[in-house]
Amino acid sequence: MLSIHPGATETPVWDGSGVPSERLMRADSVARAVVGLTLLDANTVAETITLRPGPGDL
């Protein structure tokens, strides 16, 4: 079981919020992280992953 907790990600839900896009993670970056985690060898377990924007939480 893999539980991924992405922070603020640049998606339409943020449109009109006034939050600059530089403060949000790019959706493709989150997607690449998820794909990478699913490609781990069977002897490696990722259980809980928290992804946060580089500039810090909102």
Contacts in CASP RR format, 6 or more apart in sequence:
PFRMAT RR
TARGET T0000
AUTHOR 0000-0000-0000
METHOD contacts of the structure
MODEL  1
MLSIHPGATETPVWDGSGVPSERLMRADSVARAVVGLTLLDANTVAETIT
LRPGPGDL
1 47 0 8 1.000
2 37 0 8 1.000
2 38 0 8 1.000
2 46 0 8 1.000
2 47 0 8 1.000
2 49 0 8 1.000
3 47 0 8 1.000
3 48 0 8 1.000
3 49 0 8 1.000
4 33 0 8 1.000
4 34 0 8 1.000
4 37 0 8 1.000
4 49 0 8 1.000
4 51 0 8 1.000
5 48 0 8 1.000
5 49 0 8 1.000
5 50 0 8 1.000
5 51 0 8 1.000
6 25 0 8 1.000
6 30 0 8 1.000
6 51 0 8 1.000
7 25 0 8 1.000
7 50 0 8 1.000
7 51 0 8 1.000
7 52 0 8 1.000
7 53 0 8 1.000
7 57 0 8 1.000
8 14 0 8 1.000
8 19 0 8 1.000
8 23 0 8 1.000
8 24 0 8 1.000
8 25 0 8 1.000
8 53 0 8 1.000
8 57 0 8 1.000
8 58 0 8 1.000
9 24 0 8 1.000
9 25 0 8 1.000
9 26 0 8 1.000
9 27 0 8 1.000
9 30 0 8 1.000
10 21 0 8 1.000
10 24 0 8 1.000
10 25 0 8 1.000
10 26 0 8 1.000
10 27 0 8 1.000
11 27 0 8 1.000
14 21 0 8 1.000
14 24 0 8 1.000
19 58 0 8 1.000
22 55 0 8 1.000
23 53 0 8 1.000
23 55 0 8 1.000
23 56 0 8 1.000
23 58 0 8 1.000
24 53 0 8 1.000
25 51 0 8 1.000
25 52 0 8 1.000
25 53 0 8 1.000
25 54 0 8 1.000
30 51 0 8 1.000
33 49 0 8 1.000
33 51 0 8 1.000
37 46 0 8 1.000
37 49 0 8 1.000
40 46 0 8 1.000
END
